[in-house]
Amino acid sequence: MRLVAWCAAIACAVGACSHSDGPLVPQRPPSDTSIPGATDARARAAAWLTSVAVPLATVEAGEDLSDLEPLRGMIGTARIVGMGEGTHGTSEFFKLKHRVFEYLVREMGFTHFAIEATWPEANDVNTYVLTGQGNHVQLLSDLYFWTWNTQEVLDLIRWMREWNSTAPASRRVQFLGFDMQFPGVAMDTVASFIGRVDPATAAFVSDKFACIAPYTYAGGNRFKRPSSEYAALSEAERQACRQALLEVFSLMSSRADAYRGASSEAAYQNALHSARLVQQFEEMASQASQIDGSRVRDRSMAENVGWLMQQAGPTARMMLWAHNGHVANVAGYMGAALRSAYGDDYVNLGFLFGTGSFNAVEMSGSRHMSLRALSANVVPDGSLESLFFGMDQPLLLFDARRIPEAGSAAGILAGPLPMRSIGAAFDPAQEADYFGPTMLPDEYQLLIFVRTSSPSTLLP
């Protein structure tokens, strides 16, 4: 196996590119055209797919939502819906996720939204969504990820604020984050909290955080020091830092009653989770291998989603926004951890497209160049995209869990079939390498197909 030319959205944004942002994908498998009967099998699968896929009316939010009504049965009583995306820069994916979230809120009682962005910074956006306080345009930019700093995500935030301005308290929505790639604000949160409730311990916390502080974000497009330098430290140095961060978390846990009494349950939980996020970052930064760092990140994001659900309460329902690779039920990724923890309470939906353009950091071999609109027009025979593309429909919703009941009619749809996956970076010269074998419905229970992709609208 090798890692396709993907790069973490935020790492590319700041020039670090130290962790992956997509599933590990083998070399593209050989075309199945040499397999006897493959063409007939594809024809049968295409015919069956045509009979069961649901056409959608539009990508535009704020329109009639009745075409999304089939989602009610597909999602059922699940409490977490993981919404993926086949690129981080496709406008239609973002608009449809906005539309789906509107439907989930209006028709199915969802109240929580969480995105693949660092948790403490997302809390500032949440303050705007709940109260209207703050400059939401600046707050969106402060999430660091160029991928989310778009008009499409801004429109979603504005809709959430508008909804909250009239919704009863029990139906107000929240904007949250579950990533952990930037520990700076989390460290500040812990230090500020300890300074208020236990000033005598403030110096202890500052001393323990000193080992990881040089590797935090410095603003603009740089870190103070890249995490690769932390990974290059000796095992003894990294172990000492790991122990120091554990001591902060353990101290806060051991003094829980006193700290709650001096503040509040919410403030204490917020600070304790901030301390945990710093530990997660250290574990990811400690990995010399990009693959191992990606695994730590996904495991941590799943843990953070679990924490968010715990704080939200036993009846809360949440939609997650991330790359296809993170929401997929694939061992080592966030989606598999959530499926293991929540079972049928976790439903995931992947997005794929036929041809078109999207925003990404252009790559040439291992070199990262500028962020711009790029195009992908290869649709390999036998790929999942080719089956949808042949239906000549602009937008389709498909419940892949129906594949087993169809028997031989669905046949090859069970996979493995090549499916495209592009993260925040893309090498146009290696377009065919961005397809990897996908198993349905194991990896994705639901799919939305967009025939033509166009670039998201980037903000300054």
C-alpha positions as CSV (number, residue, x, y, z in Angstrom):
1,M,0.0,0.0,0.0
2,R,1.0,3.6,-0.5
3,L,-0.4,6.9,0.5
4,V,-2.1,8.7,-2.4
5,A,-1.0,12.3,-2.8
6,W,-3.3,13.6,0.0
7,C,-2.4,16.0,2.8
8,A,-4.2,17.2,5.8
9,A,-6.4,20.2,5.0
10,I,-4.9,22.2,7.8
11,A,-1.4,21.0,7.3
12,C,-1.5,22.1,3.7
13,A,-3.0,25.4,4.7
14,V,0.0,26.2,6.8
15,G,2.6,24.4,4.8
16,A,3.3,21.6,7.2
17,C,1.5,18.7,5.5
18,S,2.5,16.3,8.2
19,H,-0.6,14.1,8.4
20,S,-2.9,12.6,5.8
21,D,-6.5,13.6,5.2
22,G,-8.0,10.6,3.5
23,P,-8.0,6.8,3.7
24,L,-5.0,4.7,2.9
25,V,-5.6,3.5,-0.7
26,P,-3.7,0.7,-2.5
27,Q,-2.5,1.2,-6.0
28,R,-5.5,1.4,-8.3
29,P,-6.7,-2.2,-8.9
30,P,-6.7,-3.6,-12.5
31,S,-9.8,-2.9,-14.5
32,D,-12.3,-5.8,-14.4
33,T,-13.0,-5.7,-18.1
34,S,-10.9,-8.8,-18.4
35,I,-13.2,-10.8,-16.1
36,P,-15.7,-12.9,-18.0
37,G,-19.2,-11.4,-17.7
38,A,-18.0,-8.2,-16.1
39,T,-19.7,-6.0,-18.7
40,D,-23.0,-7.8,-18.2
41,A,-22.7,-7.5,-14.4
42,R,-22.1,-3.8,-14.7
43,A,-25.2,-3.4,-16.9
44,R,-27.4,-5.3,-14.4
45,A,-26.0,-3.3,-11.5
46,A,-26.6,0.0,-13.4
47,A,-30.2,-1.0,-14.2
48,W,-30.9,-1.9,-10.6
49,L,-29.2,1.3,-9.4
50,T,-31.4,3.3,-11.7
51,S,-34.5,1.7,-10.2
52,V,-33.6,2.5,-6.5
53,A,-31.5,5.7,-6.5
54,V,-33.5,8.8,-5.5
55,P,-33.1,11.9,-7.6
56,L,-32.6,15.1,-5.6
57,A,-34.1,18.4,-6.8
58,T,-31.3,21.0,-6.0
59,V,-28.1,21.7,-4.1
60,E,-29.4,25.0,-2.9
61,A,-30.4,25.4,0.8
62,G,-33.5,27.3,1.7
63,E,-35.5,25.6,-1.0
64,D,-38.3,23.0,-0.6
65,L,-36.9,20.1,1.4
66,S,-39.5,17.5,0.4
67,D,-37.1,15.7,-2.0
68,L,-35.0,14.8,1.1
69,E,-37.9,13.0,2.8
70,P,-36.4,9.6,2.0
71,L,-33.6,10.4,4.5
72,R,-36.1,10.0,7.3
73,G,-36.3,6.3,6.8
74,M,-32.7,5.9,5.8
75,I,-31.4,7.6,9.0
76,G,-34.2,6.3,11.3
77,T,-33.5,6.8,14.9
78,A,-29.7,7.1,14.5
79,R,-28.2,9.8,16.8
80,I,-25.1,10.6,14.8
81,V,-25.0,11.1,11.0
82,G,-21.4,11.3,9.5
83,M,-21.5,13.4,6.4
84,G,-18.4,13.0,4.2
85,E,-17.1,14.6,1.1
86,G,-15.0,13.3,-1.8
87,T,-13.0,16.5,-2.0
88,H,-12.5,19.3,0.4
89,G,-13.3,21.9,-2.2
90,T,-16.5,21.1,-4.0
91,S,-19.3,23.7,-3.7
92,E,-22.1,21.2,-4.4
93,F,-21.0,18.9,-1.5
94,F,-21.0,21.8,0.9
95,K,-24.4,23.2,-0.2
96,L,-25.9,19.7,0.0
97,K,-24.6,19.2,3.5
98,H,-26.1,22.5,4.5
99,R,-29.4,21.4,2.9
100,V,-29.3,18.1,4.7
101,F,-28.6,19.7,8.0
102,E,-31.6,22.0,7.5
103,Y,-33.7,18.9,6.9
104,L,-32.3,17.1,10.0
105,V,-33.0,20.1,12.2
106,R,-36.4,21.0,10.9
107,E,-37.8,17.5,10.3
108,M,-35.8,15.2,12.6
109,G,-35.0,17.2,15.7
110,F,-31.2,17.4,15.3
111,T,-29.6,20.1,17.4
112,H,-25.8,19.6,17.1
113,F,-23.4,20.1,14.3
114,A,-19.7,19.3,14.5
115,I,-17.0,19.8,11.9
116,E,-13.5,18.6,11.2
117,A,-12.0,21.7,12.9
118,T,-10.2,22.3,16.1
119,W,-12.6,22.2,19.1
120,P,-11.8,25.3,21.1
121,E,-11.9,27.7,18.1
122,A,-15.2,26.2,17.0
123,N,-16.6,27.2,20.4
124,D,-16.2,30.8,19.4
125,V,-18.3,30.2,16.3
126,N,-20.8,28.5,18.6
127,T,-21.1,31.6,20.7
128,Y,-22.1,33.6,17.6
129,V,-24.6,30.9,16.6
130,L,-26.2,30.9,20.0
131,T,-26.1,34.6,20.9
132,G,-25.2,36.6,17.8
133,Q,-22.0,37.9,19.6
134,G,-18.8,38.2,17.6
135,N,-17.8,38.7,14.0
136,H,-18.8,35.4,12.4
137,V,-16.7,36.0,9.2
138,Q,-13.6,36.5,11.3
139,L,-14.4,33.6,13.6
140,L,-14.8,31.2,10.6
141,S,-11.4,32.4,9.3
142,D,-10.0,31.7,12.8
143,L,-10.7,28.0,12.4
144,Y,-7.4,27.8,10.4
145,F,-8.7,25.5,7.7
146,W,-8.9,27.1,4.2
147,T,-11.3,24.3,3.3
148,W,-14.0,25.6,5.6
149,N,-13.3,29.3,5.1
150,T,-15.8,29.4,2.3
151,Q,-19.0,31.2,1.4
152,E,-20.9,27.9,1.6
153,V,-19.9,27.3,5.2
154,L,-20.5,30.9,6.1
155,D,-24.0,30.6,4.7
156,L,-24.6,27.6,6.9
157,I,-23.4,29.5,10.0
158,R,-25.7,32.4,9.1
159,W,-28.6,30.0,8.7
160,M,-27.9,28.4,12.1
161,R,-27.9,31.9,13.8
162,E,-31.2,32.8,12.0
163,W,-32.8,29.5,13.1
164,N,-31.7,30.1,16.7
165,S,-33.1,33.6,16.8
166,T,-36.6,32.2,16.7
167,A,-36.4,28.5,17.7
168,P,-37.4,27.4,21.2
169,A,-34.5,26.7,23.5
170,S,-34.9,22.9,23.2
171,R,-34.5,23.1,19.4
172,R,-31.6,25.6,19.1
173,V,-28.6,24.3,17.3
174,Q,-24.9,24.3,18.2
175,F,-21.7,24.6,16.0
176,L,-18.9,22.4,17.4
177,G,-15.5,21.0,16.4
178,F,-13.9,17.6,17.0
179,D,-10.3,18.0,15.6
180,M,-7.2,18.4,17.7
181,Q,-4.4,19.5,15.4
182,F,-3.8,22.8,17.1
183,P,-3.3,22.8,20.9
184,G,-2.6,26.5,21.5
185,V,-6.1,27.7,22.4
186,A,-6.7,24.5,24.4
187,M,-3.6,25.2,26.5
188,D,-4.7,28.8,27.0
189,T,-8.1,27.6,28.2
190,V,-6.5,25.3,30.8
191,A,-4.1,28.1,32.0
192,S,-6.9,30.6,32.2
193,F,-9.2,28.2,34.1
194,I,-6.4,27.2,36.6
195,G,-5.6,30.9,37.1
196,R,-9.1,31.5,38.2
197,V,-9.9,28.5,40.4
198,D,-6.4,27.5,41.7
199,P,-3.9,30.3,41.2
200,A,-1.2,28.6,43.3
201,T,-1.1,25.8,40.6
202,A,-0.8,28.1,37.6
203,A,3.0,27.9,37.5
204,F,2.9,24.1,37.7
205,V,0.6,24.0,34.7
206,S,2.8,26.4,32.7
207,D,5.9,24.4,33.5
208,K,4.3,21.1,32.4
209,F,3.0,22.6,29.1
210,A,6.4,24.1,28.3
211,C,7.6,21.0,26.5
212,I,4.8,21.1,23.8
213,A,4.4,24.9,23.6
214,P,7.1,25.4,20.9
215,Y,5.1,23.3,18.5
216,T,1.9,25.3,18.5
217,Y,0.5,27.4,15.7
218,A,2.2,30.8,15.3
219,G,-0.5,32.4,13.0
220,G,-0.4,33.3,9.4
221,N,0.9,30.3,7.6
222,R,3.4,28.8,10.1
223,F,3.9,26.9,13.3
224,K,6.4,28.1,15.8
225,R,8.3,24.8,15.1
226,P,6.9,22.0,12.9
227,S,5.7,18.9,14.7
228,S,8.3,16.9,12.7
229,E,10.9,18.4,15.0
230,Y,9.0,17.1,18.0
231,A,8.9,13.6,16.5
232,A,12.6,13.8,16.0
233,L,13.3,14.3,19.7
234,S,14.6,11.3,21.7
235,E,12.1,8.8,23.1
236,A,13.1,9.9,26.6
237,E,12.4,13.5,25.8
238,R,9.0,12.7,24.3
239,Q,8.1,10.4,27.1
240,A,9.0,13.1,29.7
241,C,6.7,15.5,27.9
242,R,3.9,12.9,27.7
243,Q,4.2,12.4,31.4
244,A,4.1,16.1,32.1
245,L,0.9,16.6,30.1
246,L,-0.6,13.6,31.9
247,E,0.2,15.2,35.3
248,V,-1.8,18.3,34.3
249,F,-4.8,16.1,33.3
250,S,-4.5,13.9,36.4
251,L,-4.3,17.0,38.7
252,M,-7.4,18.4,37.2
253,S,-9.2,15.1,37.5
254,S,-8.2,14.6,41.1
255,R,-9.4,18.1,42.1
256,A,-12.7,17.8,40.2
257,D,-15.0,18.6,43.1
258,A,-13.0,21.7,44.2
259,Y,-12.7,23.0,40.7
260,R,-16.4,22.5,40.0
261,G,-17.3,24.3,43.1
262,A,-15.0,27.2,42.2
263,S,-16.5,27.5,38.7
264,S,-19.3,25.4,37.2
265,E,-19.7,21.9,35.8
266,A,-19.6,23.2,32.2
267,A,-16.5,25.3,32.8
268,Y,-14.7,22.4,34.5
269,Q,-15.6,20.0,31.7
270,N,-14.4,22.5,29.1
271,A,-11.0,22.9,30.8
272,L,-10.6,19.2,31.4
273,H,-11.3,18.4,27.8
274,S,-8.9,21.1,26.7
275,A,-6.2,19.3,28.8
276,R,-7.1,16.1,27.1
277,L,-6.8,17.7,23.6
278,V,-3.2,18.7,24.4
279,Q,-2.4,15.1,25.2
280,Q,-4.0,14.0,21.9
281,F,-1.9,16.5,20.0
282,E,1.3,15.3,21.6
283,E,0.5,11.7,20.7
284,M,-0.1,12.7,17.1
285,A,3.0,14.9,16.9
286,S,5.1,12.1,18.4
287,Q,4.6,9.8,15.3
288,A,7.4,9.8,12.8
289,S,5.1,8.1,10.3
290,Q,2.5,10.1,8.5
291,I,0.3,7.0,8.5
292,D,0.6,6.5,12.3
293,G,-0.1,10.2,12.9
294,S,-3.2,9.9,10.8
295,R,-4.4,6.9,12.9
296,V,-3.9,8.9,16.1
297,R,-5.8,11.8,14.7
298,D,-8.8,9.7,13.7
299,R,-8.8,7.9,17.0
300,S,-8.7,11.2,18.8
301,M,-11.5,12.7,16.7
302,A,-13.7,9.8,17.5
303,E,-13.0,10.2,21.2
304,N,-13.9,13.9,20.9
305,V,-17.2,13.2,19.1
306,G,-18.0,10.8,22.0
307,W,-17.2,13.6,24.5
308,L,-19.4,16.0,22.6
309,M,-22.3,13.5,22.6
310,Q,-21.8,13.0,26.3
311,Q,-22.0,16.7,27.0
312,A,-25.0,17.1,24.7
313,G,-27.1,14.6,26.6
314,P,-28.7,11.2,26.0
315,T,-31.3,12.4,23.5
316,A,-29.2,14.7,21.4
317,R,-28.7,14.1,17.7
318,M,-25.6,15.3,15.8
319,M,-24.4,15.7,12.3
320,L,-20.7,15.4,11.6
321,W,-18.9,17.2,8.7
322,A,-15.6,15.7,7.5
323,H,-13.9,14.0,4.6
324,N,-15.2,10.7,3.3
325,G,-12.2,9.0,4.7
326,H,-12.9,10.1,8.2
327,V,-16.6,9.1,8.3
328,A,-16.1,5.8,6.5
329,N,-16.4,2.5,8.4
330,V,-12.8,1.5,7.7
331,A,-10.5,0.1,10.4
332,G,-8.3,2.8,11.9
333,Y,-10.5,5.7,11.0
334,M,-13.0,7.8,12.9
335,G,-16.1,6.2,11.3
336,A,-15.1,2.7,12.4
337,A,-14.5,3.8,16.0
338,L,-17.9,5.5,16.0
339,R,-19.6,2.4,14.5
340,S,-18.0,0.3,17.2
341,A,-19.1,2.6,20.0
342,Y,-22.6,3.5,18.7
343,G,-23.6,0.7,16.5
344,D,-26.8,1.5,14.6
345,D,-26.9,4.9,16.2
346,Y,-24.1,5.9,13.7
347,V,-25.1,6.3,10.1
348,N,-22.6,7.6,7.5
349,L,-23.1,9.2,4.1
350,G,-20.3,9.5,1.5
351,F,-20.2,12.0,-1.4
352,L,-18.9,11.3,-4.8
353,F,-18.9,13.2,-8.2
354,G,-18.5,12.4,-11.8
355,T,-16.4,15.1,-13.4
356,G,-15.6,18.8,-12.8
357,S,-13.5,21.2,-10.8
358,F,-12.8,21.8,-7.1
359,N,-10.4,23.7,-4.9
360,A,-7.2,22.0,-3.7
361,V,-3.5,22.6,-3.2
362,E,-1.9,21.6,-6.4
363,M,0.8,18.9,-6.2
364,S,3.6,18.0,-8.5
365,G,5.0,14.8,-7.3
366,S,5.8,15.4,-3.6
367,R,5.9,19.2,-4.1
368,H,3.0,21.3,-2.8
369,M,2.2,24.4,-4.9
370,S,-0.6,26.9,-4.9
371,L,-4.2,26.6,-3.8
372,R,-6.4,26.9,-6.8
373,A,-9.3,25.3,-8.8
374,L,-8.3,22.0,-10.3
375,S,-10.2,19.5,-12.5
376,A,-10.8,15.8,-12.5
377,N,-12.3,14.2,-15.6
378,V,-11.2,10.6,-15.5
379,V,-14.1,8.2,-14.8
380,P,-12.6,4.7,-15.0
381,D,-14.7,1.9,-16.4
382,G,-16.0,-0.2,-13.6
383,S,-15.7,2.5,-11.0
384,L,-18.6,3.5,-8.7
385,E,-18.6,6.9,-10.3
386,S,-19.0,5.3,-13.8
387,L,-22.2,3.5,-12.7
388,F,-23.8,6.7,-11.3
389,F,-22.5,8.8,-14.2
390,G,-24.2,6.6,-16.7
391,M,-27.6,7.4,-15.2
392,D,-27.4,10.9,-16.6
393,Q,-28.9,12.5,-13.4
394,P,-27.4,15.6,-11.8
395,L,-28.0,14.6,-8.2
396,L,-28.8,11.1,-6.7
397,L,-29.3,9.7,-3.2
398,F,-28.6,6.0,-2.7
399,D,-29.1,3.7,0.3
400,A,-26.3,1.1,-0.2
401,R,-27.8,-1.1,2.5
402,R,-30.2,-2.3,-0.2
403,I,-27.4,-4.0,-2.1
404,P,-27.6,-7.4,-0.2
405,E,-31.4,-7.7,-0.7
406,A,-30.9,-7.2,-4.5
407,G,-28.8,-10.3,-4.9
408,S,-27.2,-10.8,-8.3
409,A,-29.0,-7.8,-9.7
410,A,-26.8,-5.5,-7.6
411,G,-23.9,-7.9,-7.9
412,I,-20.7,-5.9,-8.4
413,L,-22.0,-2.9,-6.4
414,A,-21.0,-4.8,-3.2
415,G,-17.4,-4.2,-4.4
416,P,-14.7,-3.8,-4.2
417,L,-15.2,-1.0,-6.7
418,P,-12.8,1.9,-7.3
419,M,-14.1,5.1,-5.8
420,R,-12.5,8.5,-6.0
421,S,-11.1,10.2,-2.9
422,I,-9.3,13.6,-3.0
423,G,-8.3,15.4,0.2
424,A,-7.0,19.0,0.4
425,A,-4.2,18.3,-2.2
426,F,-4.3,16.9,-5.7
427,D,-1.8,16.1,-8.4
428,P,-3.6,16.4,-11.8
429,A,-0.9,14.3,-13.5
430,Q,-1.7,11.4,-11.2
431,E,-5.5,11.6,-11.4
432,A,-6.1,7.8,-11.8
433,D,-4.3,7.2,-8.5
434,Y,-7.0,8.9,-6.6
435,F,-9.3,5.9,-6.9
436,G,-9.2,3.0,-4.4
437,P,-11.3,-0.1,-3.8
438,T,-14.5,0.5,-1.7
439,M,-16.8,-2.0,-0.2
440,L,-20.6,-1.2,0.0
441,P,-22.5,-1.0,2.3
442,D,-19.7,-1.8,4.8
443,E,-17.8,1.4,4.3
444,Y,-20.7,3.8,3.4
445,Q,-24.3,3.1,4.2
446,L,-25.6,6.1,2.2
447,L,-24.2,7.9,-0.8
448,I,-24.9,11.2,-2.6
449,F,-23.7,11.5,-6.2
450,V,-23.1,14.9,-7.8
451,R,-22.6,14.6,-11.6
452,T,-20.7,17.9,-12.0
453,S,-18.4,19.4,-9.3
454,S,-17.6,23.1,-9.1
455,P,-15.1,24.9,-6.8
456,S,-16.2,26.2,-3.4
457,T,-16.2,29.9,-3.0
458,L,-13.1,30.7,-0.9
459,L,-13.1,33.7,1.5
460,P,-10.1,35.9,2.4
